[in-house]
């Protein structure tokens, strides 16, 4: 497959129209199929997009030209030039409801048989003060961001046991034991022994 980018004229050959968002690029005389005479795109926020393309060759009746407009918001619009009444020009209109309703950028590509020309034209549409999205237009869907992870659940707090100082019970003296305390409640049963009888000795015994 042959891929050929259009040749763009020097500074003196390019025309830039700011009013209404119209941009025109004048290209040199073609030398082979795939080269362009000119391409103009007129688009503004919320309106239709008008394309005026001048082919630099007369396309064959049995080889249609496929024009693809891709926006930075993901829209892909394909247009087919198979009108033999205007062999060297193509003037399609893209309805506004097929285009973004916010600021966007876009590219225009085309193919003719085995010839593929990418970025034949690029432009942007600004809505008020909205910034133009950056990046290359893409048609591939993007995966949604993963859901945020839930906040970790804090563990249950440990129960707090209040500190209690032990209470020492007061001690009292026990009642005196009448059977064991000799000083309390016990009568002295000790009696004096009777005097021993006089021992009569043999001497002087008169009994």
Legacy VTK file of the C-alpha trace (Angstrom):
# vtk DataFile Version 3.0
C-alpha trace
ASCII
DATASET POLYDATA
POINTS 207 float
0.000 0.000 0.000
1.309 3.416 -0.918
0.931 6.249 1.524
1.518 9.731 0.240
1.050 13.041 2.048
-0.074 16.024 -0.007
2.513 18.605 -0.937
1.756 21.969 0.622
2.896 25.126 -1.064
5.220 27.594 0.602
4.104 30.537 2.675
3.144 32.553 -0.393
0.911 29.754 -1.650
-1.076 29.218 1.590
-4.177 31.221 2.399
-5.571 31.486 5.934
-9.041 32.939 6.467
-9.870 33.622 10.103
-13.392 34.948 9.685
-16.017 32.266 10.323
-13.380 29.630 10.948
-12.751 29.031 7.231
-9.278 27.827 6.346
-7.949 27.382 2.831
-4.741 25.674 1.779
-3.632 26.072 -1.841
-1.533 23.171 -3.095
0.687 23.002 -6.199
-0.319 21.384 -9.481
-0.604 17.607 -9.071
1.794 15.211 -10.615
0.036 11.938 -9.788
-3.191 10.627 -8.197
-3.248 11.426 -4.479
-2.004 14.993 -4.869
-4.594 17.709 -4.269
-5.310 20.970 -5.986
-6.835 22.457 -2.838
-8.889 21.691 0.213
-11.045 24.153 2.160
-12.971 23.478 5.365
-15.537 25.885 6.774
-16.759 25.013 10.277
-17.813 26.888 13.381
-19.265 25.939 16.744
-22.733 24.440 16.463
-22.920 24.653 12.667
-22.530 22.377 9.664
-19.082 21.602 8.301
-18.551 22.409 4.607
-15.675 20.800 2.717
-14.478 21.891 -0.723
-11.841 19.577 -2.144
-10.219 19.963 -5.538
-8.692 16.714 -6.729
-5.515 17.127 -8.683
-6.507 14.374 -11.108
-9.631 12.980 -12.718
-10.665 9.929 -10.695
-11.589 6.797 -12.571
-15.297 6.051 -12.703
-14.901 2.695 -10.995
-12.643 3.930 -8.143
-14.500 6.054 -5.584
-12.648 8.397 -3.256
-13.292 7.882 0.446
-12.946 10.973 2.665
-12.816 10.519 6.458
-13.265 13.333 8.984
-12.234 12.436 12.550
-12.805 14.743 15.523
-10.983 14.900 18.818
-14.258 13.941 20.538
-14.338 10.550 18.802
-16.696 11.184 15.882
-15.721 9.490 12.615
-17.609 10.667 9.526
-16.973 8.918 6.210
-17.880 10.542 2.896
-17.737 8.933 -0.543
-17.102 10.909 -3.708
-18.659 8.875 -6.496
-20.259 11.768 -8.373
-19.018 11.656 -11.954
-20.585 15.026 -12.750
-17.719 16.799 -10.984
-14.680 14.636 -11.579
-12.165 17.024 -10.064
-14.071 18.364 -7.096
-15.903 17.195 -3.998
-18.166 19.449 -1.884
-19.786 17.481 0.962
-21.590 18.963 3.985
-21.549 17.339 7.433
-24.659 18.225 9.509
-24.053 19.927 12.841
-25.810 17.135 14.740
-23.018 14.754 13.673
-20.337 17.056 15.084
-19.375 17.941 18.672
-21.253 20.819 20.294
-18.121 21.909 22.162
-14.653 22.974 21.077
-12.858 20.291 19.073
-10.080 19.613 16.591
-10.336 17.434 13.486
-8.392 15.793 10.684
-9.326 15.021 7.072
-7.944 11.868 5.415
-8.772 10.314 2.048
-8.036 7.194 0.073
-8.187 6.410 -3.621
-7.635 2.788 -4.530
-4.288 1.808 -3.025
-3.362 5.432 -2.313
-3.943 6.573 1.284
-3.322 10.168 2.372
-3.516 10.847 6.108
-3.762 14.302 7.655
-4.567 15.887 4.319
-6.031 18.693 6.411
-6.229 19.491 10.123
-8.177 22.213 11.873
-9.955 23.211 15.036
-13.274 24.723 16.087
-13.492 26.895 19.173
-16.685 27.506 21.118
-16.433 30.771 23.042
-13.599 30.624 25.561
-13.485 26.815 25.755
-9.994 25.388 25.209
-9.379 23.101 22.258
-8.931 19.473 23.393
-5.351 18.334 23.009
-4.117 15.013 21.688
-4.589 13.043 18.497
-8.204 12.256 17.581
-9.056 8.666 18.299
-11.994 6.410 17.643
-11.137 3.727 20.160
-13.332 3.800 23.255
-11.545 4.413 26.479
-12.157 2.285 29.518
-13.851 4.122 32.381
-11.591 4.852 35.329
-11.742 2.241 38.077
-14.053 3.091 40.961
-12.315 4.612 43.940
-11.334 2.171 46.624
-13.448 2.477 49.778
-11.840 3.987 52.797
-10.496 1.313 55.134
-12.762 0.601 58.096
-10.929 1.409 61.319
-10.794 -1.472 63.818
-13.077 -1.384 66.821
-11.410 0.447 69.686
-10.193 -1.739 72.544
-12.322 -1.409 75.691
-10.729 0.679 78.384
-10.847 -0.877 81.873
-10.694 1.771 84.593
-8.031 1.213 87.176
-9.460 0.656 90.672
-7.219 0.798 93.731
-7.751 -2.206 96.047
-9.391 -1.387 99.352
-7.750 -2.982 102.423
-10.400 -3.803 105.050
-9.835 -2.495 108.560
-8.739 -5.149 111.079
-10.057 -5.337 114.655
-8.722 -7.249 117.655
-10.662 -10.460 118.222
-12.583 -11.002 121.405
-10.390 -12.416 124.153
-10.576 -16.146 124.527
-11.600 -16.931 128.027
-9.959 -20.341 127.863
-6.578 -19.267 126.683
-5.894 -15.860 128.184
-4.732 -16.380 131.714
-5.126 -12.763 132.570
-8.772 -12.371 131.717
-11.704 -14.201 133.315
-9.815 -17.175 134.818
-9.627 -17.575 138.533
-6.382 -18.629 140.080
-7.093 -22.097 141.402
-3.651 -22.473 142.915
-3.885 -22.928 146.682
-1.235 -23.175 149.186
-0.418 -26.714 150.227
-1.324 -27.526 153.773
1.493 -27.404 156.151
3.062 -30.707 156.590
2.458 -32.334 159.824
5.320 -32.084 162.147
7.517 -34.978 161.932
7.952 -36.499 165.288
11.396 -37.519 165.749
12.329 -40.226 168.032
14.241 -37.915 170.216
12.226 -36.554 172.917
9.131 -38.211 171.652
6.648 -38.155 174.339
3.730 -39.304 172.409
LINES 1 208
207 0 1 2 3 4 5 6 7 8 9 10 11 12 13 14 15 16 17 18 19 20 21 22 23 24 25 26 27 28 29 30 31 32 33 34 35 36 37 38 39 40 41 42 43 44 45 46 47 48 49 50 51 52 53 54 55 56 57 58 59 60 61 62 63 64 65 66 67 68 69 70 71 72 73 74 75 76 77 78 79 80 81 82 83 84 85 86 87 88 89 90 91 92 93 94 95 96 97 98 99 100 101 102 103 104 105 106 107 108 109 110 111 112 113 114 115 116 117 118 119 120 121 122 123 124 125 126 127 128 129 130 131 132 133 134 135 136 137 138 139 140 141 142 143 144 145 146 147 148 149 150 151 152 153 154 155 156 157 158 159 160 161 162 163 164 165 166 167 168 169 170 171 172 173 174 175 176 177 178 179 180 181 182 183 184 185 186 187 188 189 190 191 192 193 194 195 196 197 198 199 200 201 202 203 204 205 206
